[in-house]
């Protein structure tokens, strides 16, 4: 057969795979405790409520048969867009229904924005560390990825301003403002205002990727960046609050970007599953259910976050450093003097998985970090996972007592 | 606010919208009879069976909670891939499970192939006329789109060979082999063999986009192109046989393309809805249901095709020409001397919609054609639609009797 390698596009030859997803097969290993994935708590899925939602979704008629089974508008189901716009407007004071585009998960929203805004070589700004899925999209788009350091308050916008002053001209800047993936940090209000000012001054789009907002278990809400500038595109998702299996996300974008985004969406997959959209609509419009469900998720994640953090303190003590997040799924842990990529194999051998910090950057600034997800394991499993980490890491008990 | 136009990518500035989807709002007009969409018969959806399928899908467990609600593998749900591979192998004698990638509708499969194979300026071959969704993708990818004429036997592969001999070097060639959209033509067996030989000789990928295969109501099955060459990628879809609202399609590709396609899929939307995949799996594994359902769809479309064709003969007589297809959704009608784009407005005024032939080409070779879908209207509506067409078209009664 002909050698297909020669047929591959430039982007296909250079694209990077997600370290996280490449590790997924390890989850199959019996007894493995994985802190690696970003999976929501499976035991918290409201499965029975989903059964009802499917039933109701399938009962909706339409001019061409059951609406949840037929083709739908590229932009998304009208009622769902209205609802999402109302919710967004209550936060940003700005969003109208025609600015909402339903996407196949918010991952697709990032991809559609890249298609719409980026030509090869264009500069994009990401946080250091950054959401892996955005790095993949920007790399595949051939963008020049520039990162800005972040701390416990999120992206250091002063550092960004410095880069802009010295000539950097990005097309977009991508941030996860609440309980960032992987750092857990929430972008401080004054930095949001500053970032919005920079976007207005230098003319770039802010991609405000916000899937964890409702999962706050400490501190208080911060207004979205989109409140401060028309140049922000806010992304939302049902993946963390309802279920990732639906693949229902959305973006709220300036009306001027709408046509280009809709055309890109049309070419990408025509529209997002109407079954998923009507199921999501049924759940999102049931306010008593939704309020109680989110409340129970927040307690669940608060408990798990506390368990893992406490257990790390006990098992690793000064061998690790981290800040407890106010919400979300992740602890971003520093293991001073440890290269977390090299140690991963040892960790897997004792039955615990994590994502090395290097995966979230384009440099080696986070080589001594690891992302630990507390979302999908039960408290006792989190304690055992911390114990195994203590065993696997240099200076840990296992290294001293059971050399192999 | 800043002018966002300057921020748009080159592809966003040049992308074309789908004429069909732009017309969708006209479907809302009361009393409109639309032959324009490619929607399957809404009254034939097995809605009750879907209810059961959702119920069963939600009953499946998994290591991280209900499998239909949790994140899943980028490649698609394992059991579904196994099933699709088995079905494909029974036709092409070749496909293995690891060559199957589940996609968010087969539209996404086209898009992923474009990302994986095409750089701006690369040549692609399409049929004349071609599936609109593929034209959109290739245009957005910045490809140089070359079309090859087709007739009642599908793409004229002799004409393609001529173009290849005179130096054309395409990366891929896209065809809809069965009951083509829009022409209704089925690619003849000897042309499939010829096309496969050309792909092997000149080193390009054949995209065999085959969503209508099961909807044959006349003639006999023809073996897929993928039986004849390893360089064919076959696309399938549940949209026409089960329901487009699921957005579950797939591709069967040479294993060598697998990694690049999976990376592209990961960046595009992580994976296809697991809820949709498990629902599709439940329906596709229920053989007695599936056999009876497809049989009933075939009779339904056979009847509708016959009704529309007969009514056009009666209402328009020699003012139109067409070949009756052996399956699928479409009549590809020639109205000699008529520019179907110019007449569309008159047609809409009398309450009938179609897609002008010009939408399916990059030249004006099909300006006197229209794609008429018989799939989604009942027989009496199809007769009335034909009557209205007769009224709207030059030489028709309305033009003679009620000039406006």
Interface residues (C-beta under 8 A of the other chain):
Chain A: X1 X2 X4 X5 X6 X7 X8 X9 X10 X11 X12 X13 X15 X16 X17 X18 X21 X24 X27 X37 X38 X39 X40 X41 X42 X43 X44 X45 X47 X50 X51 X54 X55 X58 X62 X63 X64 X65 X66 X67 X68 X69 X70 X71 X72 X73 X74 X103 X104 X105 X107 X108 X111 X115 X116 X117 X118 X119 X122 X133 X136 X137 X140 X171 X172 X200 X203 X204 X205 X230 X231 X239 X243 X244 X245 X246 X247 X254 X256 X257 X259 X260 X262 X263 X264 X266 X267 X268 X269 X270 X271 X272 X273 X274 X275 X276 X279 X376
Chain B: X1 X2 X4 X5 X6 X7 X8 X9 X10 X11 X12 X13 X15 X16 X17 X18 X21 X24 X27 X37 X38 X39 X40 X41 X42 X43 X44 X45 X47 X50 X51 X54 X55 X58 X62 X63 X64 X65 X66 X67 X68 X69 X70 X71 X72 X73 X74 X103 X104 X105 X107 X108 X111 X115 X116 X117 X118 X119 X122 X133 X136 X137 X140 X171 X172 X200 X203 X204 X205 X230 X231 X239 X243 X244 X245 X246 X247 X254 X256 X257 X259 X260 X262 X263 X264 X266 X267 X268 X269 X270 X271 X272 X273 X274 X275 X276 X279 X376
